[in-house]
């Protein structure tokens, strides 16, 4: 694996450095890129998407993101102009208030909600924030099958917030695996300040 | 669309069959998950099992009785 340090670099520098690393692989392999802003993650994701590379990304801390690209053997790195795209986040807030989508059969509801979060992570326009409360808190904690999708959205700048009271009530505060803990004042502020609130459950 | 990766997609005729397939896949150690039926396959609302293409041999041995299989980028 080749490691690329693009901390402090603004677009298109992270893309250029990553392309150089991919070219030096001389075939298939993995490249790990460290960047300090979510726009760089978005642009690397777009590049990987266009080129057919596999990509996973994770927010490691404040202003620290790790992006891992897996390049197939048959891939040829061609010289193209690096494109810096504007922020992919829109102005909507997605609110997840339960662990099922809709009412009815519980197993179906869980699968639908998992599917919604997967489909959300594939949209051209991502939400600004996602808020999880009541049983929605189970989606951001250990054992959730949506963690990978949520981590990739977080790395692209989507704010993932989980209600602290809810985490305490269900005794899962120690199991939070993505985003941060929030309180009702912030939840009220985010929801009233949103241009659009999307509430699938 | 973000993060397009090549995946093996298996469709099902009923949601019950899809639920069962996901459970059997997990029991067999296959990294599979149910996703909304990709729009490239059908515009209908449905569920599909999304797996890694390299796990196809394991899927053949597991109790996964799906309909059609597709190798697509999603």
HADDOCK unambig.tbl for C-alpha pairs under 7 A between the chains (distance, minus, plus):
assign (segid A and resid 45 and name CA) (segid B and resid 2 and name CA) 6.75 0.50 0.50
assign (segid A and resid 45 and name CA) (segid B and resid 3 and name CA) 6.29 0.50 0.50
assign (segid A and resid 46 and name CA) (segid B and resid 2 and name CA) 6.67 0.50 0.50
assign (segid A and resid 49 and name CA) (segid B and resid 2 and name CA) 6.47 0.50 0.50
assign (segid A and resid 49 and name CA) (segid B and resid 3 and name CA) 5.52 0.50 0.50
assign (segid A and resid 49 and name CA) (segid B and resid 4 and name CA) 5.34 0.50 0.50
assign (segid A and resid 52 and name CA) (segid B and resid 4 and name CA) 6.92 0.50 0.50
assign (segid A and resid 52 and name CA) (segid B and resid 5 and name CA) 6.86 0.50 0.50
assign (segid A and resid 54 and name CA) (segid B and resid 5 and name CA) 5.83 0.50 0.50
assign (segid A and resid 55 and name CA) (segid B and resid 3 and name CA) 6.50 0.50 0.50
assign (segid A and resid 115 and name CA) (segid B and resid 35 and name CA) 4.99 0.50 0.50
assign (segid A and resid 115 and name CA) (segid B and resid 36 and name CA) 5.40 0.50 0.50
assign (segid A and resid 122 and name CA) (segid B and resid 1 and name CA) 4.97 0.50 0.50
assign (segid A and resid 122 and name CA) (segid B and resid 2 and name CA) 4.87 0.50 0.50
assign (segid A and resid 123 and name CA) (segid B and resid 1 and name CA) 5.35 0.50 0.50
assign (segid A and resid 123 and name CA) (segid B and resid 2 and name CA) 6.76 0.50 0.50
assign (segid A and resid 124 and name CA) (segid B and resid 1 and name CA) 5.22 0.50 0.50
assign (segid A and resid 124 and name CA) (segid B and resid 2 and name CA) 7.00 0.50 0.50
